């Protein structure tokens, strides 16, 4: 009976904290971890970076190839993010939005991981070259600044701003793609 109860608890936990489509942590898990990071900030022990990702052109992917391909693009995007940044650090926080929370304040390390991410995304696009619409992901990051950042949302906001700058560049270069 105890084994059945443990199994049931594990199932409920999985359903509550894991995104059903991409199998990464979901927004509920993200809220929990941001509370923990705020506690670390308050205690003076925080050391982390926030990376924001957004799949570009998901509406056009869905409209052109169908929602099954859009779902596959989301799944594959999550897979590439996890391959580079570690599944334990990745959260799907919106329809086409992902966050990676890294226990580092080393911007050079993040920049190196961005290069790896771009390379893996290029490899993915070569695999699906039969489609005319390559997968593109905008990304941006921010590093927690001890003494300056009073709460998690300040770091997250900077990461979002940087991601949206990257997204603006993408849409400037690809004016034929619909922005949602």
Buried (B, 14 or more C-beta within 10 A) or exposed (E): EEEEEEEEEEEEEEEEBBBEBBBBBBBEBBEBBBEEBBEBBEEEEBBBBBBBBBBBBBBBBBEBBEEEBBBBBBBBBBBBBBBBBBBEBBBBBEEBBBBBBBEBBEEEEBEEBBEEBBEBBEEBBEEBEEEEBBBBBBBBBBBBEEEEBEEBBBBBBBBBEBBBEBBEEBBEEBEEBEEE
